[in-house]
């Protein structure tokens, strides 16, 4: 699954910073459930969501993997 890499990268970056899913979700302004689905590869993250997560982690969006970007209208 193509979205699995993004989820793996988010999970690894989160773990490296010692953040729980709850704390990262809070810092990025998304729900814990949504973050969990992204990490599991069950949900396609939109670019704006990846930007929020990347900002909260202090990384660039491109550091979270290669994936098709959706704008989420």
mmCIF file of the N, C-alpha and C atoms, coordinates in Angstrom:
data_MODEL
# 
_entry.id   MODEL 
# 
loop_
_atom_site.group_PDB 
_atom_site.id 
_atom_site.type_symbol 
_atom_site.label_atom_id 
_atom_site.label_alt_id 
_atom_site.label_comp_id 
_atom_site.label_asym_id 
_atom_site.label_entity_id 
_atom_site.label_seq_id 
_atom_site.pdbx_PDB_ins_code 
_atom_site.Cartn_x 
_atom_site.Cartn_y 
_atom_site.Cartn_z 
_atom_site.occupancy 
_atom_site.B_iso_or_equiv 
_atom_site.pdbx_formal_charge 
_atom_site.auth_seq_id 
_atom_site.auth_comp_id 
_atom_site.auth_asym_id 
_atom_site.auth_atom_id 
_atom_site.pdbx_PDB_model_num 
ATOM 1   N N  . UNK A 1 1  ? 0.850   -1.180 0.000  1.00 0.00 ? 1  UNK A N  1 
ATOM 2   C CA . UNK A 1 1  ? 0.000   0.000  0.000  1.00 0.00 ? 1  UNK A CA 1 
ATOM 3   C C  . UNK A 1 1  ? 0.891   1.236  0.000  1.00 0.00 ? 1  UNK A C  1 
ATOM 4   N N  . UNK A 1 2  ? 0.608   2.167  -0.854 1.00 0.00 ? 2  UNK A N  1 
ATOM 5   C CA . UNK A 1 2  ? 1.450   3.344  -1.020 1.00 0.00 ? 2  UNK A CA 1 
ATOM 6   C C  . UNK A 1 2  ? 1.422   4.269  0.202  1.00 0.00 ? 2  UNK A C  1 
ATOM 7   N N  . UNK A 1 3  ? 0.327   4.298  0.933  1.00 0.00 ? 3  UNK A N  1 
ATOM 8   C CA . UNK A 1 3  ? 0.203   5.197  2.076  1.00 0.00 ? 3  UNK A CA 1 
ATOM 9   C C  . UNK A 1 3  ? 0.891   4.660  3.323  1.00 0.00 ? 3  UNK A C  1 
ATOM 10  N N  . UNK A 1 4  ? 1.264   3.397  3.291  1.00 0.00 ? 4  UNK A N  1 
ATOM 11  C CA . UNK A 1 4  ? 1.920   2.782  4.434  1.00 0.00 ? 4  UNK A CA 1 
ATOM 12  C C  . UNK A 1 4  ? 3.244   3.478  4.748  1.00 0.00 ? 4  UNK A C  1 
ATOM 13  N N  . UNK A 1 5  ? 4.007   3.849  3.736  1.00 0.00 ? 5  UNK A N  1 
ATOM 14  C CA . UNK A 1 5  ? 5.284   4.502  3.962  1.00 0.00 ? 5  UNK A CA 1 
ATOM 15  C C  . UNK A 1 5  ? 5.108   5.806  4.725  1.00 0.00 ? 5  UNK A C  1 
ATOM 16  N N  . UNK A 1 6  ? 4.118   6.584  4.366  1.00 0.00 ? 6  UNK A N  1 
ATOM 17  C CA . UNK A 1 6  ? 3.859   7.831  5.078  1.00 0.00 ? 6  UNK A CA 1 
ATOM 18  C C  . UNK A 1 6  ? 3.560   7.531  6.546  1.00 0.00 ? 6  UNK A C  1 
ATOM 19  N N  . UNK A 1 7  ? 2.693   6.569  6.779  1.00 0.00 ? 7  UNK A N  1 
ATOM 20  C CA . UNK A 1 7  ? 2.350   6.199  8.152  1.00 0.00 ? 7  UNK A CA 1 
ATOM 21  C C  . UNK A 1 7  ? 3.557   5.729  8.934  1.00 0.00 ? 7  UNK A C  1 
ATOM 22  N N  . UNK A 1 8  ? 4.399   4.927  8.293  1.00 0.00 ? 8  UNK A N  1 
ATOM 23  C CA . UNK A 1 8  ? 5.615   4.454  8.957  1.00 0.00 ? 8  UNK A CA 1 
ATOM 24  C C  . UNK A 1 8  ? 6.527   5.617  9.313  1.00 0.00 ? 8  UNK A C  1 
ATOM 25  N N  . UNK A 1 9  ? 6.689   6.556  8.382  1.00 0.00 ? 9  UNK A N  1 
ATOM 26  C CA . UNK A 1 9  ? 7.563   7.710  8.621  1.00 0.00 ? 9  UNK A CA 1 
ATOM 27  C C  . UNK A 1 9  ? 7.015   8.608  9.729  1.00 0.00 ? 9  UNK A C  1 
ATOM 28  N N  . UNK A 1 10 ? 5.722   8.811  9.740  1.00 0.00 ? 10 UNK A N  1 
ATOM 29  C CA . UNK A 1 10 ? 5.110   9.614  10.802 1.00 0.00 ? 10 UNK A CA 1 
ATOM 30  C C  . UNK A 1 10 ? 5.322   8.932  12.155 1.00 0.00 ? 10 UNK A C  1 
ATOM 31  N N  . UNK A 1 11 ? 5.073   7.636  12.209 1.00 0.00 ? 11 UNK A N  1 
ATOM 32  C CA . UNK A 1 11 ? 5.230   6.892  13.457 1.00 0.00 ? 11 UNK A CA 1 
ATOM 33  C C  . UNK A 1 11 ? 6.673   6.939  13.950 1.00 0.00 ? 11 UNK A C  1 
ATOM 34  N N  . UNK A 1 12 ? 7.633   6.736  13.037 1.00 0.00 ? 12 UNK A N  1 
ATOM 35  C CA . UNK A 1 12 ? 9.048   6.774  13.426 1.00 0.00 ? 12 UNK A CA 1 
ATOM 36  C C  . UNK A 1 12 ? 9.462   8.155  13.927 1.00 0.00 ? 12 UNK A C  1 
ATOM 37  N N  . UNK A 1 13 ? 9.045   9.195  13.206 1.00 0.00 ? 13 UNK A N  1 
ATOM 38  C CA . UNK A 1 13 ? 9.385   10.560 13.611 1.00 0.00 ? 13 UNK A CA 1 
ATOM 39  C C  . UNK A 1 13 ? 8.757   10.894 14.968 1.00 0.00 ? 13 UNK A C  1 
ATOM 40  N N  . UNK A 1 14 ? 7.543   10.440 15.165 1.00 0.00 ? 14 UNK A N  1 
ATOM 41  C CA . UNK A 1 14 ? 6.855   10.671 16.441 1.00 0.00 ? 14 UNK A CA 1 
ATOM 42  C C  . UNK A 1 14 ? 7.583   9.966  17.583 1.00 0.00 ? 14 UNK A C  1 
ATOM 43  N N  . UNK A 1 15 ? 7.966   8.722  17.345 1.00 0.00 ? 15 UNK A N  1 
ATOM 44  C CA . UNK A 1 15 ? 8.665   7.944  18.374 1.00 0.00 ? 15 UNK A CA 1 
ATOM 45  C C  . UNK A 1 15 ? 10.030  8.548  18.699 1.00 0.00 ? 15 UNK A C  1 
ATOM 46  N N  . UNK A 1 16 ? 10.740  9.007  17.686 1.00 0.00 ? 16 UNK A N  1 
ATOM 47  C CA . UNK A 1 16 ? 12.056  9.630  17.905 1.00 0.00 ? 16 UNK A CA 1 
ATOM 48  C C  . UNK A 1 16 ? 11.953  10.849 18.805 1.00 0.00 ? 16 UNK A C  1 
ATOM 49  N N  . UNK A 1 17 ? 10.819  11.513 18.762 1.00 0.00 ? 17 UNK A N  1 
ATOM 50  C CA . UNK A 1 17 ? 10.626  12.715 19.571 1.00 0.00 ? 17 UNK A CA 1 
ATOM 51  C C  . UNK A 1 17 ? 9.941   12.423 20.908 1.00 0.00 ? 17 UNK A C  1 
ATOM 52  N N  . UNK A 1 18 ? 9.662   11.144 21.128 1.00 0.00 ? 18 UNK A N  1 
ATOM 53  C CA . UNK A 1 18 ? 9.048   10.744 22.390 1.00 0.00 ? 18 UNK A CA 1 
ATOM 54  C C  . UNK A 1 18 ? 7.620   11.231 22.560 1.00 0.00 ? 18 UNK A C  1 
ATOM 55  N N  . UNK A 1 19 ? 6.916   11.392 21.438 1.00 0.00 ? 19 UNK A N  1 
ATOM 56  C CA . UNK A 1 19 ? 5.544   11.875 21.497 1.00 0.00 ? 19 UNK A CA 1 
ATOM 57  C C  . UNK A 1 19 ? 4.555   10.714 21.406 1.00 0.00 ? 19 UNK A C  1 
ATOM 58  N N  . UNK A 1 20 ? 3.503   10.795 22.162 1.00 0.00 ? 20 UNK A N  1 
ATOM 59  C CA . UNK A 1 20 ? 2.408   9.843  22.025 1.00 0.00 ? 20 UNK A CA 1 
ATOM 60  C C  . UNK A 1 20 ? 1.555   10.280 20.838 1.00 0.00 ? 20 UNK A C  1 
ATOM 61  N N  . UNK A 1 21 ? 0.695   9.385  20.372 1.00 0.00 ? 21 UNK A N  1 
ATOM 62  C CA . UNK A 1 21 ? -0.237  9.769  19.313 1.00 0.00 ? 21 UNK A CA 1 
ATOM 63  C C  . UNK A 1 21 ? -1.116  10.925 19.789 1.00 0.00 ? 21 UNK A C  1 
ATOM 64  N N  . UNK A 1 22 ? -1.531  10.868 21.025 1.00 0.00 ? 22 UNK A N  1 
ATOM 65  C CA . UNK A 1 22 ? -2.397  11.908 21.565 1.00 0.00 ? 22 UNK A CA 1 
ATOM 66  C C  . UNK A 1 22 ? -1.711  13.267 21.540 1.00 0.00 ? 22 UNK A C  1 
ATOM 67  N N  . UNK A 1 23 ? -0.440  13.314 21.952 1.00 0.00 ? 23 UNK A N  1 
ATOM 68  C CA . UNK A 1 23 ? 0.290   14.573 21.999 1.00 0.00 ? 23 UNK A CA 1 
ATOM 69  C C  . UNK A 1 23 ? 0.534   15.122 20.592 1.00 0.00 ? 23 UNK A C  1 
ATOM 70  N N  . UNK A 1 24 ? 0.926   14.254 19.643 1.00 0.00 ? 24 UNK A N  1 
ATOM 71  C CA . UNK A 1 24 ? 1.142   14.711 18.280 1.00 0.00 ? 24 UNK A CA 1 
ATOM 72  C C  . UNK A 1 24 ? -0.162  15.186 17.651 1.00 0.00 ? 24 UNK A C  1 
ATOM 73  N N  . UNK A 1 25 ? -1.234  14.478 17.906 1.00 0.00 ? 25 UNK A N  1 
ATOM 74  C CA . UNK A 1 25 ? -2.536  14.890 17.376 1.00 0.00 ? 25 UNK A CA 1 
ATOM 75  C C  . UNK A 1 25 ? -2.900  16.274 17.914 1.00 0.00 ? 25 UNK A C  1 
ATOM 76  N N  . UNK A 1 26 ? -2.684  16.480 19.192 1.00 0.00 ? 26 UNK A N  1 
ATOM 77  C CA . UNK A 1 26 ? -2.971  17.775 19.813 1.00 0.00 ? 26 UNK A CA 1 
ATOM 78  C C  . UNK A 1 26 ? -2.103  18.878 19.198 1.00 0.00 ? 26 UNK A C  1 
ATOM 79  N N  . UNK A 1 27 ? -0.815  18.616 19.059 1.00 0.00 ? 27 UNK A N  1 
ATOM 80  C CA . UNK A 1 27 ? 0.106   19.611 18.502 1.00 0.00 ? 27 UNK A CA 1 
ATOM 81  C C  . UNK A 1 27 ? -0.198  19.936 17.047 1.00 0.00 ? 27 UNK A C  1 
ATOM 82  N N  . UNK A 1 28 ? -0.701  18.959 16.307 1.00 0.00 ? 28 UNK A N  1 
ATOM 83  C CA . UNK A 1 28 ? -0.950  19.168 14.885 1.00 0.00 ? 28 UNK A CA 1 
ATOM 84  C C  . UNK A 1 28 ? -2.394  19.584 14.589 1.00 0.00 ? 28 UNK A C  1 
ATOM 85  N N  . UNK A 1 29 ? -3.255  19.518 15.579 1.00 0.00 ? 29 UNK A N  1 
ATOM 86  C CA . UNK A 1 29 ? -4.632  19.957 15.393 1.00 0.00 ? 29 UNK A CA 1 
ATOM 87  C C  . UNK A 1 29 ? -5.512  18.973 14.644 1.00 0.00 ? 29 UNK A C  1 
ATOM 88  N N  . UNK A 1 30 ? -5.164  17.689 14.706 1.00 0.00 ? 30 UNK A N  1 
ATOM 89  C CA . UNK A 1 30 ? -6.016  16.657 14.106 1.00 0.00 ? 30 UNK A CA 1 
ATOM 90  C C  . UNK A 1 30 ? -6.434  15.689 15.201 1.00 0.00 ? 30 UNK A C  1 
ATOM 91  N N  . UNK A 1 31 ? -7.407  14.864 14.916 1.00 0.00 ? 31 UNK A N  1 
ATOM 92  C CA . UNK A 1 31 ? -7.869  13.929 15.943 1.00 0.00 ? 31 UNK A CA 1 
ATOM 93  C C  . UNK A 1 31 ? -6.890  12.762 16.099 1.00 0.00 ? 31 UNK A C  1 
ATOM 94  N N  . UNK A 1 32 ? -6.888  12.198 17.273 1.00 0.00 ? 32 UNK A N  1 
ATOM 95  C CA . UNK A 1 32 ? -6.047  11.030 17.538 1.00 0.00 ? 32 UNK A CA 1 
ATOM 96  C C  . UNK A 1 32 ? -6.440  9.882  16.629 1.00 0.00 ? 32 UNK A C  1 
ATOM 97  N N  . UNK A 1 33 ? -7.730  9.718  16.391 1.00 0.00 ? 33 UNK A N  1 
ATOM 98  C CA . UNK A 1 33 ? -8.206  8.646  15.519 1.00 0.00 ? 33 UNK A CA 1 
ATOM 99  C C  . UNK A 1 33 ? -7.683  8.836  14.091 1.00 0.00 ? 33 UNK A C  1 
ATOM 100 N N  . UNK A 1 34 ? -7.749  10.057 13.593 1.00 0.00 ? 34 UNK A N  1 
ATOM 101 C CA . UNK A 1 34 ? -7.267  10.339 12.238 1.00 0.00 ? 34 UNK A CA 1 
ATOM 102 C C  . UNK A 1 34 ? -5.768  10.059 12.140 1.00 0.00 ? 34 UNK A C  1 
ATOM 103 N N  . UNK A 1 35 ? -5.006  10.500 13.126 1.00 0.00 ? 35 UNK A N  1 
ATOM 104 C CA . UNK A 1 35 ? -3.566  10.235 13.141 1.00 0.00 ? 35 UNK A CA 1 
ATOM 105 C C  . UNK A 1 35 ? -3.299  8.738  13.170 1.00 0.00 ? 35 UNK A C  1 
ATOM 106 N N  . UNK A 1 36 ? -4.054  8.005  13.968 1.00 0.00 ? 36 UNK A N  1 
ATOM 107 C CA . UNK A 1 36 ? -3.899  6.560  14.029 1.00 0.00 ? 36 UNK A CA 1 
ATOM 108 C C  . UNK A 1 36 ? -4.149  5.895  12.687 1.00 0.00 ? 36 UNK A C  1 
ATOM 109 N N  . UNK A 1 37 ? -5.194  6.343  11.998 1.00 0.00 ? 37 UNK A N  1 
ATOM 110 C CA . UNK A 1 37 ? -5.491  5.798  10.672 1.00 0.00 ? 37 UNK A CA 1 
ATOM 111 C C  . UNK A 1 37 ? -4.372  6.097  9.681  1.00 0.00 ? 37 UNK A C  1 
ATOM 112 N N  . UNK A 1 38 ? -3.794  7.287  9.759  1.00 0.00 ? 38 UNK A N  1 
ATOM 113 C CA . UNK A 1 38 ? -2.671  7.635  8.882  1.00 0.00 ? 38 UNK A CA 1 
ATOM 114 C C  . UNK A 1 38 ? -1.483  6.728  9.178  1.00 0.00 ? 38 UNK A C  1 
ATOM 115 N N  . UNK A 1 39 ? -1.156  6.567  10.443 1.00 0.00 ? 39 UNK A N  1 
ATOM 116 C CA . UNK A 1 39 ? -0.017  5.722  10.824 1.00 0.00 ? 39 UNK A CA 1 
ATOM 117 C C  . UNK A 1 39 ? -0.223  4.268  10.414 1.00 0.00 ? 39 UNK A C  1 
ATOM 118 N N  . UNK A 1 40 ? -1.449  3.810  10.426 1.00 0.00 ? 40 UNK A N  1 
ATOM 119 C CA . UNK A 1 40 ? -1.753  2.435  10.038 1.00 0.00 ? 40 UNK A CA 1 
ATOM 120 C C  . UNK A 1 40 ? -1.872  2.260  8.525  1.00 0.00 ? 40 UNK A C  1 
ATOM 121 N N  . UNK A 1 41 ? -1.843  3.357  7.797  1.00 0.00 ? 41 UNK A N  1 
ATOM 122 C CA . UNK A 1 41 ? -2.004  3.285  6.351  1.00 0.00 ? 41 UNK A CA 1 
ATOM 123 C C  . UNK A 1 41 ? -3.440  3.075  5.923  1.00 0.00 ? 41 UNK A C  1 
ATOM 124 N N  . UNK A 1 42 ? -4.376  3.361  6.809  1.00 0.00 ? 42 UNK A N  1 
ATOM 125 C CA . UNK A 1 42 ? -5.799  3.155  6.512  1.00 0.00 ? 42 UNK A CA 1 
ATOM 126 C C  . UNK A 1 42 ? -6.470  4.392  5.941  1.00 0.00 ? 42 UNK A C  1 
ATOM 127 N N  . UNK A 1 43 ? -5.805  5.526  6.022  1.00 0.00 ? 43 UNK A N  1 
ATOM 128 C CA . UNK A 1 43 ? -6.391  6.763  5.517  1.00 0.00 ? 43 UNK A CA 1 
ATOM 129 C C  . UNK A 1 43 ? -5.355  7.518  4.702  1.00 0.00 ? 43 UNK A C  1 
ATOM 130 N N  . UNK A 1 44 ? -5.782  8.041  3.566  1.00 0.00 ? 44 UNK A N  1 
ATOM 131 C CA . UNK A 1 44 ? -4.909  8.843  2.711  1.00 0.00 ? 44 UNK A CA 1 
ATOM 132 C C  . UNK A 1 44 ? -4.817  10.246 3.294  1.00 0.00 ? 44 UNK A C  1 
ATOM 133 N N  . UNK A 1 45 ? -3.642  10.672 3.713  1.00 0.00 ? 45 UNK A N  1 
ATOM 134 C CA . UNK A 1 45 ? -3.534  12.018 4.282  1.00 0.00 ? 45 UNK A CA 1 
ATOM 135 C C  . UNK A 1 45 ? -3.535  13.083 3.188  1.00 0.00 ? 45 UNK A C  1 
ATOM 136 N N  . UNK A 1 46 ? -4.234  14.150 3.434  1.00 0.00 ? 46 UNK A N  1 
ATOM 137 C CA . UNK A 1 46 ? -4.225  15.292 2.520  1.00 0.00 ? 46 UNK A CA 1 
ATOM 138 C C  . UNK A 1 46 ? -2.969  16.108 2.779  1.00 0.00 ? 46 UNK A C  1 
ATOM 139 N N  . UNK A 1 47 ? -2.572  16.898 1.803  1.00 0.00 ? 47 UNK A N  1 
ATOM 140 C CA . UNK A 1 47 ? -1.367  17.711 1.931  1.00 0.00 ? 47 UNK A CA 1 
ATOM 141 C C  . UNK A 1 47 ? -1.450  18.643 3.134  1.00 0.00 ? 47 UNK A C  1 
ATOM 142 N N  . UNK A 1 48 ? -2.595  19.270 3.344  1.00 0.00 ? 48 UNK A N  1 
ATOM 143 C CA . UNK A 1 48 ? -2.707  20.196 4.477  1.00 0.00 ? 48 UNK A CA 1 
ATOM 144 C C  . UNK A 1 48 ? -2.544  19.463 5.810  1.00 0.00 ? 48 UNK A C  1 
ATOM 145 N N  . UNK A 1 49 ? -2.999  18.232 5.878  1.00 0.00 ? 49 UNK A N  1 
ATOM 146 C CA . UNK A 1 49 ? -2.838  17.434 7.094  1.00 0.00 ? 49 UNK A CA 1 
ATOM 147 C C  . UNK A 1 49 ? -1.370  17.067 7.289  1.00 0.00 ? 49 UNK A C  1 
ATOM 148 N N  . UNK A 1 50 ? -0.708  16.678 6.212  1.00 0.00 ? 50 UNK A N  1 
ATOM 149 C CA . UNK A 1 50 ? 0.720   16.353 6.313  1.00 0.00 ? 50 UNK A CA 1 
ATOM 150 C C  . UNK A 1 50 ? 1.539   17.567 6.728  1.00 0.00 ? 50 UNK A C  1 
ATOM 151 N N  . UNK A 1 51 ? 1.144   18.743 6.257  1.00 0.00 ? 51 UNK A N  1 
ATOM 152 C CA . UNK A 1 51 ? 1.847   19.967 6.669  1.00 0.00 ? 51 UNK A CA 1 
ATOM 153 C C  . UNK A 1 51 ? 1.706   20.193 8.164  1.00 0.00 ? 51 UNK A C  1 
ATOM 154 N N  . UNK A 1 52 ? 0.512   19.980 8.678  1.00 0.00 ? 52 UNK A N  1 
ATOM 155 C CA . UNK A 1 52 ? 0.283   20.150 10.119 1.00 0.00 ? 52 UNK A CA 1 
ATOM 156 C C  . UNK A 1 52 ? 1.133   19.163 10.928 1.00 0.00 ? 52 UNK A C  1 
ATOM 157 N N  . UNK A 1 53 ? 1.163   17.917 10.467 1.00 0.00 ? 53 UNK A N  1 
ATOM 158 C CA . UNK A 1 53 ? 1.936   16.885 11.163 1.00 0.00 ? 53 UNK A CA 1 
ATOM 159 C C  . UNK A 1 53 ? 3.427   17.196 11.078 1.00 0.00 ? 53 UNK A C  1 
ATOM 160 N N  . UNK A 1 54 ? 3.892   17.559 9.881  1.00 0.00 ? 54 UNK A N  1 
ATOM 161 C CA . UNK A 1 54 ? 5.306   17.883 9.690  1.00 0.00 ? 54 UNK A CA 1 
ATOM 162 C C  . UNK A 1 54 ? 5.713   19.061 10.573 1.00 0.00 ? 54 UNK A C  1 
ATOM 163 N N  . UNK A 1 55 ? 4.894   20.098 10.613 1.00 0.00 ? 55 UNK A N  1 
ATOM 164 C CA . UNK A 1 55 ? 5.188   21.254 11.460 1.00 0.00 ? 55 UNK A CA 1 
ATOM 165 C C  . UNK A 1 55 ? 5.273   20.855 12.928 1.00 0.00 ? 55 UNK A C  1 
ATOM 166 N N  . UNK A 1 56 ? 4.336   20.032 13.366 1.00 0.00 ? 56 UNK A N  1 
ATOM 167 C CA . UNK A 1 56 ? 4.321   19.594 14.765 1.00 0.00 ? 56 UNK A CA 1 
ATOM 168 C C  . UNK A 1 56 ? 5.545   18.744 15.102 1.00 0.00 ? 56 UNK A C  1 
ATOM 169 N N  . UNK A 1 57 ? 6.048   18.008 14.092 1.00 0.00 ? 57 UNK A N  1 
ATOM 170 C CA . UNK A 1 57 ? 7.234   17.160 14.299 1.00 0.00 ? 57 UNK A CA 1 
ATOM 171 C C  . UNK A 1 57 ? 8.542   17.904 14.058 1.00 0.00 ? 57 UNK A C  1 
ATOM 172 N N  . UNK A 1 58 ? 8.459   19.069 13.436 1.00 0.00 ? 58 UNK A N  1 
ATOM 173 C CA . UNK A 1 58 ? 9.661   19.823 13.115 1.00 0.00 ? 58 UNK A CA 1 
ATOM 174 C C  . UNK A 1 58 ? 10.431  19.235 11.946 1.00 0.00 ? 58 UNK A C  1 
ATOM 175 N N  . UNK A 1 59 ? 9.714   18.663 10.981 1.00 0.00 ? 59 UNK A N  1 
ATOM 176 C CA . UNK A 1 59 ? 10.332  18.087 9.780  1.00 0.00 ? 59 UNK A CA 1 
ATOM 177 C C  . UNK A 1 59 ? 9.678   18.694 8.547  1.00 0.00 ? 59 UNK A C  1 
ATOM 178 N N  . UNK A 1 60 ? 10.263  18.419 7.387  1.00 0.00 ? 60 UNK A N  1 
ATOM 179 C CA . UNK A 1 60 ? 9.666   18.852 6.125  1.00 0.00 ? 60 UNK A CA 1 
ATOM 180 C C  . UNK A 1 60 ? 8.667   17.803 5.670  1.00 0.00 ? 60 UNK A C  1 
ATOM 181 N N  . UNK A 1 61 ? 7.666   18.223 4.937  1.00 0.00 ? 61 UNK A N  1 
ATOM 182 C CA . UNK A 1 61 ? 6.655   17.293 4.426  1.00 0.00 ? 61 UNK A CA 1 
ATOM 183 C C  . UNK A 1 61 ? 7.332   16.190 3.622  1.00 0.00 ? 61 UNK A C  1 
ATOM 184 N N  . UNK A 1 62 ? 8.309   16.545 2.794  1.00 0.00 ? 62 UNK A N  1 
ATOM 185 C CA . UNK A 1 62 ? 8.955   15.535 1.959  1.00 0.00 ? 62 UNK A CA 1 
ATOM 186 C C  . UNK A 1 62 ? 9.727   14.499 2.777  1.00 0.00 ? 62 UNK A C  1 
ATOM 187 N N  . UNK A 1 63 ? 10.026  14.795 4.028  1.00 0.00 ? 63 UNK A N  1 
ATOM 188 C CA . UNK A 1 63 ? 10.689  13.818 4.892  1.00 0.00 ? 63 UNK A CA 1 
ATOM 189 C C  . UNK A 1 63 ? 9.743   12.712 5.347  1.00 0.00 ? 63 UNK A C  1 
ATOM 190 N N  . UNK A 1 64 ? 8.464   12.896 5.118  1.00 0.00 ? 64 UNK A N  1 
ATOM 191 C CA . UNK A 1 64 ? 7.475   11.908 5.552  1.00 0.00 ? 64 UNK A CA 1 
ATOM 192 C C  . UNK A 1 64 ? 7.173   10.868 4.488  1.00 0.00 ? 64 UNK A C  1 
ATOM 193 N N  . UNK A 1 65 ? 7.920   10.863 3.391  1.00 0.00 ? 65 UNK A N  1 
ATOM 194 C CA . UNK A 1 65 ? 7.800   9.804  2.407  1.00 0.00 ? 65 UNK A CA 1 
ATOM 195 C C  . UNK A 1 65 ? 7.348   10.274 1.047  1.00 0.00 ? 65 UNK A C  1 
ATOM 196 N N  . UNK A 1 66 ? 7.353   9.357  0.123  1.00 0.00 ? 66 UNK A N  1 
ATOM 197 C CA . UNK A 1 66 ? 6.890   9.610  -1.243 1.00 0.00 ? 66 UNK A CA 1 
ATOM 198 C C  . UNK A 1 66 ? 5.460   9.121  -1.353 1.00 0.00 ? 66 UNK A C  1 
ATOM 199 N N  . UNK A 1 67 ? 4.591   9.987  -1.789 1.00 0.00 ? 67 UNK A N  1 
ATOM 200 C CA . UNK A 1 67 ? 3.187   9.657  -1.814 1.00 0.00 ? 67 UNK A CA 1 
ATOM 201 C C  . UNK A 1 67 ? 2.483   10.559 -2.820 1.00 0.00 ? 67 UNK A C  1 
ATOM 202 N N  . UNK A 1 68 ? 1.322   10.159 -3.274 1.00 0.00 ? 68 UNK A N  1 
ATOM 203 C CA . UNK A 1 68 ? 0.542   11.053 -4.123 1.00 0.00 ? 68 UNK A CA 1 
ATOM 204 C C  . UNK A 1 68 ? -0.125  12.102 -3.251 1.00 0.00 ? 68 UNK A C  1 
ATOM 205 N N  . UNK A 1 69 ? -0.045  13.354 -3.638 1.00 0.00 ? 69 UNK A N  1 
ATOM 206 C CA . UNK A 1 69 ? -0.634  14.418 -2.841 1.00 0.00 ? 69 UNK A CA 1 
ATOM 207 C C  . UNK A 1 69 ? -2.060  14.690 -3.295 1.00 0.00 ? 69 UNK A C  1 
ATOM 208 N N  . UNK A 1 70 ? -2.930  14.853 -2.321 1.00 0.00 ? 70 UNK A N  1 
ATOM 209 C CA . UNK A 1 70 ? -4.294  15.246 -2.636 1.00 0.00 ? 70 UNK A CA 1 
ATOM 210 C C  . UNK A 1 70 ? -4.522  16.608 -1.985 1.00 0.00 ? 70 UNK A C  1 
ATOM 211 N N  . UNK A 1 71 ? -5.270  17.434 -2.636 1.00 0.00 ? 71 UNK A N  1 
ATOM 212 C CA . UNK A 1 71 ? -5.511  18.767 -2.109 1.00 0.00 ? 71 UNK A CA 1 
ATOM 213 C C  . UNK A 1 71 ? -6.709  18.818 -1.185 1.00 0.00 ? 71 UNK A C  1 
ATOM 214 N N  . UNK A 1 72 ? -7.573  17.841 -1.262 1.00 0.00 ? 72 UNK A N  1 
ATOM 215 C CA . UNK A 1 72 ? -8.739  17.785 -0.385 1.00 0.00 ? 72 UNK A CA 1 
ATOM 216 C C  . UNK A 1 72 ? -9.625  19.007 -0.517 1.00 0.00 ? 72 UNK A C  1 
ATOM 217 N N  . UNK A 1 73 ? -10.448 19.006 -1.491 1.00 0.00 ? 73 UNK A N  1 
ATOM 218 C CA . UNK A 1 73 ? -11.281 20.176 -1.786 1.00 0.00 ? 73 UNK A CA 1 
ATOM 219 C C  . UNK A 1 73 ? -12.273 20.459 -0.701 1.00 0.00 ? 73 UNK A C  1 
# 
